[in-house]
């Protein structure tokens, strides 16, 4: 909570009023292409109900009898009703665009040739690192807000067929006050290197349940683990270098909003590293949750139609911020949105509609949030009760999508997957958060939404 309160105080000092001028130094360089092929079969596996919760000290995943996971096995999602099973069908083949199930032999033939790398990738060498321990991998072309190079943390698991790619959170900034003012509202803007990775703040993430290999409640305990640091202030979504000016002549700094560009650099190495992986979970908390959602189509396209890519968004709900804040982010960050969706520049709800029509068809999306999240409320320049109303409206959209479910708790807290709360949060009907995530990842047909409405 102290970290959340610190960030809330920072955002309170950053509300509109004294934003300086900004001048683009190089503009946004959008990727040339992104695969828009998305199978259109109705293959949803998510149910709307709940199931009996196993004992909290269970040694297995808690859904072994239904998911096929035995003692943490990562060979997941083999049932025919899994969203993944139809992902390799070519939407151009006859009989696969009208909701019918294509012939299994045809699917197998389509799986044989590997997908060509999309044009926005320039694949490099696989990452090599000692197994079952965290290793810092520097990337010279991935840069932080101040222009210094950064990298990622990786923890490889031999033989794993699942991988977690987790995007760190930590505020956001877009003008002089929020980036360089008395109380900047985004973390690590002055750099993130191996020393920072081994520091106290990162340890808060790496010691939480979702990264714990010894915790039976963690469905990803046997997966490859990747930690993407956040040092660009743009919710992992920008690709622009901007000259930012304050009110005084000496207030002039260059800001590298390169969060999306950095992720593409990481994917150039992660895609060949995870060539044997068939199920990925793209996750993030707070700004990392927003970044995971915005970049979901890019990550899914990078790994190809033969691989399942689910989204776990913790406290980054796709809601419309007040005023013209979205357009400010678009302009100052050089925010990169999925090609093929020119209307996505209208706002996050429009982006959600695009996700529903594309990546959500054969993958799952889980959203976790508190009803009156104080951090996101201030970030979106709205009062907590207004945030709660918009969040309730968002759940109505989720209720239309069997592959999208939510876990919403009443209260004014921020994030659920960061810190010890992940293990102990429970919905009003008794569903634990950890088991809800287990159901999502293991293709449990009883996976459903839980909330106060």
C-alpha positions in Angstrom: 0.0 0.0 0.0 2.9 2.4 0.7 4.0 2.1 -2.9 0.4 2.7 -4.1 0.0 5.7 -1.9 3.3 7.2 -3.1 2.2 6.8 -6.7 -1.2 8.3 -5.9 0.4 11.3 -4.3 2.6 11.7 -7.4 -0.4 11.6 -9.7 -2.2 14.1 -7.5 0.7 16.6 -8.1 0.5 15.8 -11.8 -3.1 16.8 -12.6 -3.5 19.2 -15.5 -2.7 22.8 -15.0 1.0 23.5 -15.7 2.0 21.3 -18.6 4.8 22.6 -20.7 5.3 22.5 -24.4 6.4 19.4 -26.2 8.1 19.1 -29.5 8.6 15.9 -31.4 12.3 15.0 -32.1 11.8 12.2 -34.6 8.1 11.3 -34.8 6.6 7.8 -34.6 7.9 5.0 -36.7 5.0 2.6 -37.0 5.7 -1.0 -38.0 5.0 -1.8 -41.7 2.7 -4.7 -41.1 1.0 -6.9 -38.6 -0.7 -10.1 -39.3 -4.4 -9.6 -39.2 -5.3 -13.3 -39.9 -7.6 -14.4 -37.1 -9.5 -17.7 -37.3 -13.2 -17.0 -36.9 -14.5 -20.3 -35.5 -16.5 -20.1 -32.3 -14.2 -22.1 -30.1 -14.9 -20.5 -26.7 -14.1 -22.7 -23.6 -14.9 -20.2 -20.9 -18.0 -20.8 -18.9 -19.9 -18.3 -16.9 -20.2 -20.2 -13.6 -18.0 -21.1 -10.7 -16.8 -24.4 -9.4 -15.8 -25.9 -6.1 -12.6 -24.4 -4.8 -9.9 -27.0 -3.8 -8.2 -26.9 -0.5 -5.6 -24.1 -0.4 -2.8 -26.5 0.5 -3.4 -28.7 -2.5 -0.2 -30.0 -3.9 -1.4 -29.8 -7.5 -2.8 -27.1 -9.7 -6.3 -27.4 -8.3 -7.9 -28.3 -11.6 -5.9 -31.5 -12.5 -9.0 -33.5 -13.2 -10.3 -31.1 -15.7 -7.2 -29.4 -17.2 -4.9 -32.4 -17.6 -2.1 -30.7 -15.7 -0.4 -33.3 -13.6 2.1 -32.1 -11.0 2.6 -28.8 -12.7 2.9 -30.2 -16.2 3.0 -27.5 -18.8 1.5 -29.5 -21.5 -1.7 -27.5 -21.4 -4.9 -26.9 -23.3 -5.4 -30.2 -25.2 -9.2 -30.4 -25.0 -11.0 -29.8 -28.2 -13.0 -27.0 -26.7 -9.9 -25.0 -25.8 -9.6 -21.7 -27.6 -6.1 -22.7 -28.8 -7.2 -25.8 -30.7 -8.6 -23.8 -33.7 -5.9 -21.2 -33.8 -3.9 -22.9 -36.5 -6.7 -23.1 -39.0 -6.3 -20.8 -42.0 -9.3 -18.5 -42.2 -9.0 -18.6 -46.0 -9.7 -22.4 -46.1 -13.2 -23.5 -47.1 -15.3 -24.5 -44.1 -13.4 -22.5 -41.4 -15.0 -19.1 -41.6 -18.6 -20.0 -40.8 -18.2 -21.3 -37.3 -17.7 -24.9 -38.2 -14.8 -27.1 -37.1 -12.3 -27.8 -39.8 -11.1 -31.3 -40.5 -8.3 -32.3 -38.0 -6.1 -33.6 -40.7 -6.3 -30.3 -42.5 -5.3 -28.5 -39.3 -2.3 -30.8 -38.9 -1.2 -30.1 -42.4 -1.5 -26.3 -41.8 0.7 -26.7 -38.6 3.6 -28.3 -40.4 5.1 -25.3 -42.2 6.2 -22.7 -39.6 4.8 -19.2 -39.8 6.9 -16.6 -41.4 8.1 -13.9 -39.1 6.0 -10.7 -39.5 7.6 -7.8 -41.2 8.0 -5.8 -37.9 10.4 -8.4 -36.5 14.1 -8.8 -37.2 14.7 -12.1 -35.4 18.0 -12.7 -33.6 19.6 -15.5 -31.7 17.7 -17.4 -28.9 18.5 -16.3 -25.4 20.8 -18.6 -23.5 20.8 -18.5 -19.7 21.3 -20.8 -16.8 18.1 -22.7 -16.0 15.8 -22.0 -13.1 17.5 -18.8 -12.0 17.0 -15.1 -12.9 19.5 -13.7 -15.5 19.7 -10.1 -16.7 19.9 -9.9 -20.5 21.1 -6.4 -21.8 19.7 -5.0 -25.1 21.7 -2.2 -26.5 18.8 -1.0 -28.7 16.2 -1.0 -26.0 16.3 2.3 -24.2 14.8 4.1 -21.2 13.4 7.6 -20.9 16.8 9.2 -20.6 18.2 7.4 -23.6 20.3 4.8 -21.6 20.1 1.1 -22.6 18.1 -1.4 -20.7 17.2 -5.1 -21.0 15.0 -7.9 -19.5 15.1 -10.5 -16.8 14.6 -14.2 -17.8 14.2 -17.4 -15.9 14.2 -20.4 -18.2 12.6 -23.8 -17.3 14.0 -26.8 -19.3 11.3 -28.5 -21.3 8.6 -25.9 -20.6 5.8 -25.5 -23.1 4.4 -22.4 -21.4 5.9 -19.0 -21.0 5.0 -15.9 -18.9 5.9 -12.5 -20.3 5.2 -9.9 -17.5 5.3 -6.2 -18.1 6.2 -4.1 -15.1 4.0 -1.2 -14.0 5.0 2.1 -12.4 3.0 5.2 -13.4 3.1 7.2 -16.6 4.2 10.7 -17.8 3.6 12.8 -20.9 4.6 16.4 -20.2 7.1 18.4 -18.1 5.2 18.2 -14.8 4.6 14.5 -15.0 8.0 13.5 -16.3 10.4 16.1 -14.8 8.4 18.1 -12.2 8.8 18.2 -8.5 7.2 14.8 -8.2 7.5 12.7 -11.4 4.7 10.3 -11.9 6.6 7.4 -13.5 9.4 5.2 -12.2 12.9 4.4 -13.6 12.9 7.2 -16.2 16.6 7.8 -15.5 17.6 4.2 -16.3 17.0 0.6 -15.6 20.0 -1.8 -15.7 21.2 -5.0 -14.0 21.7 -3.2 -10.7 18.1 -1.9 -10.8 16.9 -5.4 -11.7 18.6 -6.8 -8.6 17.3 -4.0 -6.4 14.5 -3.9 -3.8 11.6 -2.7 -6.0 12.0 -5.4 -8.6 12.2 -8.0 -5.8 8.7 -7.1 -4.8 7.6 -8.4 -8.2 9.9 -11.4 -8.4 8.9 -12.6 -4.9 5.2 -12.6 -5.7 3.2 -15.8 -6.3 3.1 -15.6 -10.1 6.9 -16.0 -10.3 7.2 -18.6 -7.4 8.3 -22.0 -8.7 7.8 -23.6 -5.3 4.2 -22.6 -4.9 1.6 -25.3 -5.9 -1.0 -22.5 -6.3 1.0 -21.0 -9.2 -0.1 -22.5 -12.6 3.0 -21.1 -14.2 5.5 -22.6 -11.7 7.1 -24.7 -14.5 6.9 -22.1 -17.2 9.6 -19.9 -18.7 9.5 -16.5 -16.9 10.2 -13.1 -18.4 10.2 -9.8 -16.6 10.0 -6.7 -18.9 11.1 -3.6 -16.9 9.3 -0.3 -17.3 11.4 2.8 -17.7 9.8 4.8 -20.6 6.7 6.4 -18.9 4.4 5.5 -21.8 2.6 2.3 -20.6 4.9 0.2 -22.8 3.1 1.7 -25.9 5.2 4.5 -27.3 7.7 4.9 -30.1 8.8 8.6 -30.1 11.6 10.9 -29.0 10.2 14.1 -27.7 11.7 17.4 -26.6 9.8 18.4 -23.5 9.7 22.0 -22.2 8.5 23.5 -19.0 7.5 27.0 -18.1 11.0 28.3 -17.7 13.7 28.6 -20.4 16.0 26.1 -18.6 13.3 23.5 -18.3 14.1 21.5 -21.5 14.7 17.8 -21.6 14.6 15.0 -24.2 12.3 12.1 -23.4 12.5 8.7 -25.1 9.0 7.2 -25.1 10.1 3.9 -26.5 8.1 1.3 -24.6 6.6 -0.4 -27.7 9.8 -0.2 -29.6 11.6 -1.9 -26.7 9.1 -4.7 -26.6 9.7 -5.4 -30.3 13.4 -5.6 -29.6 12.7 -8.1 -26.9 10.4 -10.2 -29.2 13.2 -10.4 -31.7 15.0 -12.7 -29.2 12.1 -14.2 -27.3 10.3 -15.6 -30.4 13.3 -17.9 -31.3 13.9 -18.6 -27.6 10.4 -20.0 -27.2 10.1 -21.9 -30.4 9.0 -25.0 -28.5 6.4 -23.1 -26.4 2.7 -23.5 -27.4 1.1 -21.4 -24.7 2.1 -17.9 -23.6 0.6 -15.6 -21.0 1.2 -11.9 -21.6 0.6 -10.2 -18.2 1.2 -6.9 -16.5 0.1 -4.8 -13.6 -1.1 -1.1 -13.6 0.8 0.6 -16.5 2.0 -2.9 -17.4 -1.6 -4.1 -17.6 -2.4 -1.3 -20.1 0.8 -2.1 -22.0 0.0 -5.8 -22.2 -3.5 -5.1 -23.6 -2.3 -2.5 -26.2 0.5 -4.8 -27.3 -1.5 -8.0 -27.3 -2.1 -8.1 -31.0 1.6 -7.5 -31.7 2.8 -10.3 -29.4 0.2 -12.7 -30.8 1.3 -12.0 -34.3 5.0 -12.3 -33.4 4.6 -15.8 -32.1 2.2 -16.9 -34.9 -1.1 -18.5 -35.3 0.1 -21.9 -34.0 0.7 -20.5 -30.5 -1.8 -19.5 -27.9 -1.3 -16.1 -26.3 -3.5 -15.2 -23.4 -3.8 -11.8 -21.7 -3.8 -11.3 -17.9 -4.5 -7.6 -17.2 -4.1 -6.5 -13.6 -5.5 -3.0 -12.9 -5.2 -1.7 -16.5 -8.9 -1.6 -17.6 -9.6 -0.4 -21.1 -11.6 2.6 -20.1 -11.9 6.1 -21.7 -9.9 8.7 -19.7 -11.6 12.1 -19.1 -11.1 15.1 -21.4 -8.5 14.9 -24.3 -6.0 12.9 -22.3 -6.1 10.0 -24.7 -5.2 12.3 -27.6 -2.4 13.7 -25.6 -1.0 10.3 -25.0 -1.4 9.4 -28.7 0.5 12.6 -29.7 3.3 12.8 -27.1 4.1 9.1 -26.8 3.8 8.3 -30.5 1.5 5.6 -29.2 1.6 2.5 -31.5 -1.8 0.8 -32.1 -2.5 -2.3 -34.2 -2.4 -1.8 -37.9 -5.7 -2.6 -39.5 -7.5 -0.6 -36.8 -7.4 3.1 -37.9 -10.3 3.8 -35.6 -8.4 2.6 -32.5 -7.0 6.1 -32.1 -10.4 7.1 -30.8 -9.8 5.5 -27.5 -9.3 2.4 -25.4 -12.9 1.2 -25.8 -12.5 1.2 -29.5 -9.3 -0.8 -29.1 -11.2 -3.3 -27.0 -13.7 -3.8 -29.8 -10.7 -4.5 -32.1 -9.3 -7.1 -29.7 -12.7 -8.8 -29.4 -12.8 -9.2 -33.2 -9.2 -10.5 -33.5 -7.0 -11.9 -30.8 -9.8 -12.7 -28.4 -11.4 -15.2 -30.8 -8.9 -17.9 -30.0 -7.2 -16.7 -26.8 -8.4 -15.8 -23.3 -8.4 -12.4 -21.6 -8.7 -11.9 -17.8 -9.1 -8.6 -16.1 -8.5 -8.0 -12.4 -9.4 -4.7 -10.7 -10.8 -3.0 -7.6 -14.0 -1.1 -8.0 -12.7 2.2 -6.8 -9.0 2.0 -7.7 -7.5 5.3 -6.5 -4.5 5.2 -8.8 -6.2 4.6 -12.1 -9.0 7.0 -11.1 -6.5 9.9 -10.7 -4.5 8.7 -13.7 -7.7 9.0 -15.8 -8.6 12.3 -14.1 -11.9 11.0 -12.7 -13.3 10.5 -9.2 -13.3 6.9 -7.8 -17.1 6.6 -8.0 -16.9 7.6 -11.7 -14.3 5.0 -12.2 -16.6 2.4 -10.6 -19.4 3.3 -12.9 -17.3 3.0 -16.0 -15.8 -0.3 -14.8 -19.4 -1.6 -14.3 -20.1 -0.7 -17.9 -17.0 -2.5 -19.0 -18.1 -5.7 -17.4 -21.3 -5.7 -19.5 -19.0 -5.9 -22.6 -17.0 -8.7 -21.0 -20.3 -10.6 -20.3 -20.8 -10.8 -24.1 -17.4 -12.6 -24.6 -17.0 -16.2 -23.3 -13.2 -15.9 -23.7 -13.1 -12.7 -21.6 -13.7 -12.8 -17.8 -13.1 -10.5 -14.9 -12.2 -10.7 -11.2 -13.4 -7.5 -9.5 -13.3 -6.8 -5.8 -15.0 -3.9 -3.9 -12.5 -1.5 -2.5 -10.0 1.3 -3.1 -6.8 -0.6 -3.6 -4.5 -0.9 -6.6 -3.2 -4.1 -8.3 -3.7 -7.7 -7.2 -0.9 -9.7 -8.7 1.9 -7.6 -7.2 2.8 -8.5 -3.6 1.3 -11.0 -1.1 -2.3 -10.2 -1.8 -2.3 -12.4 -4.9 -2.4 -15.5 -2.7 -5.2 -14.2 -0.3 -7.7 -12.1 -2.4 -11.1 -13.8 -2.7 -14.3 -12.8 -4.5 -17.5 -12.5 -2.6 -18.5 -16.0 -3.6 -15.3 -17.4 -2.1 -13.4 -17.8 -5.4 -9.7 -17.2 -4.7 -7.8 -15.0 -7.2 -5.0 -17.6 -7.6 -7.5 -20.3 -8.5 -9.3 -18.0 -11.0 -6.0 -17.5 -12.7 -5.4 -21.3 -12.6 -8.8 -21.8 -14.3 -8.0 -19.3 -17.0 -4.6 -20.8 -17.9 -5.6 -24.4 -17.6 -8.7 -24.1 -19.9 -11.1 -25.0 -17.1 -14.6 -24.7 -18.7 -15.9 -23.4 -15.4 -13.7 -20.3 -15.6 -16.1 -17.3 -15.2 -16.4 -13.8 -14.0 -16.6 -12.7 -10.4 -17.7 -9.2 -9.2 -19.9 -7.2 -7.0 -22.5 -6.4 -9.7 
